[in-house]
C-alpha cells in the first residue's frame, strides 16, 4: 500500500489482500458463492435477509410502516446476514442476490417465490405490492421515484467515498477526504433546498423516497454515521434537520431501526425479528 502522492498504477491491476482497510478480509474482485449455506425460512409471507446498515434499515422501516398501516400481508421474518463474517457469500444468499449485498427479500406469496434484491428495488416492489407509500398519480409517483433514484446514485459518494476515506481507510488521505466531503456537502445542500418548501422529499406525503434517504442522510445529521456531523457542519442545514427529526420520531421508524441490529448496547440489539413482540421486548428496555 502506498501513502505517497506519486503512486503509479501497474499496467495490470493485481488484488492485494492487505490493501483496503477494515473490509480487506472479505473484499475480493470476484463474485459468487464462497461456501455452501442454505438460508433459513420462517413462517411469514416475506423473508428478509439483512443487517441494520443504512441500506438494510430501509426495508425494516418499510415493512414496519406497512404493518402500522394495517397491511397484515407484510408480516415478515428478518434473518441476520452478518456481512463481517461473510454470510452474504453463502450459496443460499447468492441465489437470492448474485451481487452478495444486503438486503435481499423472498416473497412466498407467489409461485415460485419472487426474489428481490437491491434496496431501492425492494422498496418499490413493496410499495407497488401493497399500494402504499408511493403516490398513485403520475406526477406524484414520478417525483417520488426521482428522489428514490437520487438516493441510489448519490449514497455511494457518501458511503463508499466519504465514509471510506473519512472513517474506514487505513490512513487519512487529504485528497480523498476533501474530494468526497465537497460532494457530500453538495448533496446535503440539495436535500436542504428541496425540503425548504416541501414537508417530505416527494412533496407533502411521506413515501419510499424518504424511507430510502433517511437511513443514510438522516443518520449523518444525527451524528450516528461516521461521527462526522461536526466536520460536515450538518447543523447548518435547518430544513434537512427538521425533516430528520420528523422521521426519526415515527413509531415504525423506531421499530424498524431495532431489527437486525448487532451493535450498540447489547440489551437493545435484535439480531432477528420473527414476531412483532420481538421488537416490543427490545423497545421496552429503552
ZIBEL-V193304 format. One record per run of one state. SS is the DSSP state (h for helix, s for strand, l for the rest). FROM is the first residue (numbers start at 1). LEN is the number of residues. If there is no record, write none. Layout:
ss;from;len
SS;FROM;LEN
SS;FROM;LEN
//
This chain:
ss;from;len
l;1;20
h;21;3
l;24;11
s;35;1
l;36;10
s;46;5
l;51;3
h;54;15
l;69;3
h;72;3
l;75;1
s;76;5
l;81;2
h;83;3
l;86;1
h;87;3
s;90;1
h;91;6
l;97;7
s;104;4
l;108;6
s;114;4
l;118;1
h;119;12
l;131;7
h;138;31
l;169;5
h;174;22
l;196;4
s;200;1
l;201;2
s;203;1
l;204;4
h;208;14
l;222;7
h;229;4
l;233;1
h;234;3
l;237;1
h;238;11
l;249;2
h;251;8
s;259;1
l;260;6
h;266;3
l;269;1
s;270;1
l;271;2
s;273;1
l;274;2
h;276;8
l;284;3
//
